[in-house]
Amino acid sequence: MAKVRELCVQEKIDLIHADLLEMAQYAYQDLNVPAIIDITDSMTLLGTRMLRAERGVWKKVSAYLGLLRARTLEQSLGRSFDLIITNSSVDEEVIKHLSPSSRTLTITNGVDMGFFSTNQSAIEPDRIVFSGVMGYAPNEDAALYFAQDIFPIIRARRSSAQFWIVGSYPSQKVMDLARCPGIHVTGEVEDVRPFIQSAAVIVCPLRIGSGVKNKILVAMAMQKATVATSLSIEGLDLSDNKEVLLADDPHAFADKVMYLLTHPEEALRLGLNGLKRVQERHSWAAMGKALETAIQSVMASRNGRAHPSR
């Protein structure tokens, strides 16, 4: 902390940009330096949902204590930062509620359109893919939910269907799913793109979590048809049966995955619509411009004057 203070004074720092809530502690109120924080997702919102989802008593206690810490931190952000950035309007509303006087802004996630490009010739007709960091509790829950509650319905109707869980740090519970017929758990992979490219259908069966899901944007950038829960597209301006198919119970989810597996022309239509949307709304160029404008606005509003609360 002392090093940050020293740098701000010696180097005459013009702006502090903190990335994620954990870094808020380094923005001192007495430095008289404009400060922005990008918290990405509201930890209060995530903590609230995690608390509702937990069943064990001790896990509920732990989730509750984590929620209290997150709420206290997010309530205090307006005292140290001129602007609080989130990546979805849902998360922004939570921050506004916690700290009404704070200045907030939503800049949604972007995707590298050049890196995540499409290759339709690589599709495996029966492959269903879910990707993400599997050590993240909402992703673990989603993988288990799909494997245990949804995939058996699909396999009963299409025995050749294969479910691929792609991502690092899978828990033992997720790794054990590989014992089930038709389920594959990769663990960490060097490049996720071949797995996304090979998918006939991408699934995002999240039941808990917050913020914009990069996995949805990546799937759209790679022109993939996606079946998702309503929570999975939170903060994204997407419509059911236009860019994605939405389902919030196991049988409806299975029905929609089956529909895409048996109607590849519909999968192509959804994929094209998703690609168009991500090109229009979520390129890195567009997101970078929004951030640049926000920084310029903060600098202009401060104009070398002290923050009123400092």
N, C-alpha and C positions, 0 to 999 in steps of 0.2 A: 504494500500500500504506500509506503514511504517513497518507493521508487516511482510510482505513478505521479505522486505529488511533485517530486523532484523534476521529472521530465516535463510536466506541464509548465513549471516555472522556467526551467533552463531553456527549453526549446520553444517557448512561447506558443504552445499548442492552441490552435484555433477552434478545434471541435473534438469532443470525446464521443466516440461511437461504440457503445457497449453492445456485445452480441450475447444474447440470452440472459435470463434472470440472474444467474450465478455471478455475472460480471457487474451487477448494479452496485456492489459494495465499493467499487473503485472510482465511482463518480462522486467526488466530495462536493458538498454544497458550498464550501467557502473558497473554491478555486476561481469562481467567476469565469468559467469556460462553458460555452454552449455545449449541451450534452443531449445525445439521442440514444435510446435503447431499443433494440429490436428483440422483443421477447419471443417472437415467432408464435407460440401458442400460450394461452393463459393457463398457468399451472393450477390456478384456482378452479377453472372449469374442468380440467383433467382430473384434479383431485376429487372434485365433487362426484364425477362419474365413476371414478375408481372406488370411492367409498360406497356408492350404491351397488356396485357390482360384487364387492367382497362378501363372502358368506361366513368365514371363520371369525370368531370374536377378536382374536389377537391381530389378525390382518385388518379388521375394521378399525381397531384402536390405532394401529400404525398408519393407516390411510387417513384417519381423522387428524392425527398429529401433523402429518405432512400437509394436509389441507390447511390447517391453521397457520403453519409457517408460510405457505405460499400466499395465502390471503393477506397476511401481515406485510409481506414484502411488496406485493402488488399494490396494496393500498398506499404505500409510502413512495412509489416511483415518481409521482408528480412533484415531490419536494426536491428531487435531484435532477430530473430530466425535463428538458424543454419539449420533447416529443417522444411518445411511446408508440412503436410500430408493432403491429400484429400481422399475421398472414391471412386472417379471415375476419369478416365483419362480425361473426358470432363471438370470437375471442375479444374483438375490440369493444363490443357491447358490455362484456363482463368487466373490462378495465374501466370503462366509463361509469359503470355502476359502483365499482369499488372506490374510484377516485374521480368524482364528477368534474373537478376543476382541471384535471389533466388534459393536455392536448394529445389526441390520439389520431392514428392513421392506419388504414389497412393497405398494405402492399402485398399482394398474394404471391405465392411461389411461382418461379419460372422454370423453364426446362430448356436444355440445350438441344435445339431442333436438329443441328448437324450431327451431334453425337448419337442421339436417339432417333435414328431414321428407320424406315420400314423396309422389310424384305418379305413379301408375301409368299415367295417360293419355299420358305423354310418351315411352313406351317405343318404341324403334326395333327391330323384331323380329330384325334380323341384326347388331346392334351389340354388339361386345365391347370393354370398356373396362378399361384399366390406368392408374391415376393415382398420382402421387407426384412428389417432387422428382427430376427425371431427372439432375441433376448429382451425385446420391448414388450411389456405385459399385454397391451392391446393387440399386438400382432400374434402373440402366443395364443391368446384367447380366440382370436379369429381363426387361426389354423386348426385349433382343437374343435371349434364349433363346426367348421366346414367338414372336417374329416369325420367327426362323430355323428353329426346331425343331418348333414346335407348330402355328403358324398355317397353314403350307403343307398340313398334313394335313387341317385343317378346310376350307380353300379347295378342296381336291381333291374334297371331299364336299359342300360347300355354297358354290358360286361367288359367292353374294351376300353372304357374310360379310364384315364390315368390322371391322378392329382399330384402335382409337383409343388412342394413347399421349398422355396428358394430364398436363402438368406442366412446371415451369420448368427452365431451364438444361439442355436436352437436349444431350448431346455430339454431335460430328459423326457418330459412328457411329450414334447414335439418329436424328438428322435424316436421314441417308441412307436409313433404312428407309422413308421416305415415297415413295421411288421404286418400291417394290414394290406390285403390285396389291392394293388393298384395305386398305392401311395408311395411317393418318393420324397426323401428329405435330403437336400444337398449339403446343408451347412454353408459355410462361406464359399463364394465362388469368385473367381478372378474378374469375370465380366458377366453381368446379369443379362446383357442384351440377347445372347443366343437363346436363353430360356424364354424371354419375352417373345422373341421372334417366332419361336416354335409353337407358341400357344394358339390353340383354336379359340380359346376363351380365357380371358383374365378374370379372376374373381377377387373381390375385396369385401369379405364378410365381417367387417369390423362392427363390434357391438359397444365398445368403449373407446375413449380417446377424444382428442380435440385437434383443431387446426386443419389446414389444407393438406391432403394426402398426396405426396409426390408420386406415389405409385400409380395414382389415377392419371396424373399428367403425363407420366412416362408411357403408360399404356396408350393414351390418346396420341401422343407424339409418334408412337410406333404403329399407329393405325390399327389398334386392337379393340375388338368388341369386349366390353366389360359388363359383368353383372356385379352389382354392389348393393350394400345396405344404404339406407337414407343417410345415416351418420357419416358414411364414407365420403360422400360428396359435399359435406357441410363446408360452406364458404366458397363453393364453386357454382357458377351459374350454369348448371346442366339440367337437362330435362329428361325424364323417363321416356324411353322408346325413341329418343332422338340421338343423344350422344352416348347414353348408357341404358341399361335395364336395371330397375330397382326392385328389391324384394327384401322384406324384413321378417319373414318366417321361413323355416327350413323347406317346406313343401313348395312355396312360391319361388324360392331361390333355386331349388332343384329344377322346377319346371322351366325357368328362364334359361338356365344353363343348357338344359336339354334342347330347348328351342333353337339356341344358337348352334349347338353341335349338329343338329339335323337340318338347319337352314343356313348354310354358309353365305348365301346371298344377303341375308339379314345381318350377319356378322360383318360383312363387307360394308354394308350401308352404315351401320353404327360406327365402324372404324373410320370411315371417310368423314362422317360428321364430327367425330371427336378430334380428328386431325385438324380440320378446319377451325374448330373452336380454340384449340391450343395455339395454333398459329396466330390467331387474331388477338388472343387475350393473355397468353402466358409465355411469350418468347422472352429470353433474357434481355433483349434490347428494350422491350417495353418496360420490364420491371426495373432495369437500370435507370431508365429515364425518370421513372416515378420516384426512385430513391434520390436521384440527383436534385430533382425539383424540391423534394422535402428538405434536404440539407440546405439548399439555397434559401428556402423560406425561413428556416430556423436562424441562419446566420443574419439574414436581413432583419428579422424581427428583433434580434438581440442588439445588433449594430454596435457592439462593443459595450453595451450597458449591462449592468448586473441584473441577474434574474430577480424579480420582485421578492421571491421568497428567500433570497440569500443575503 
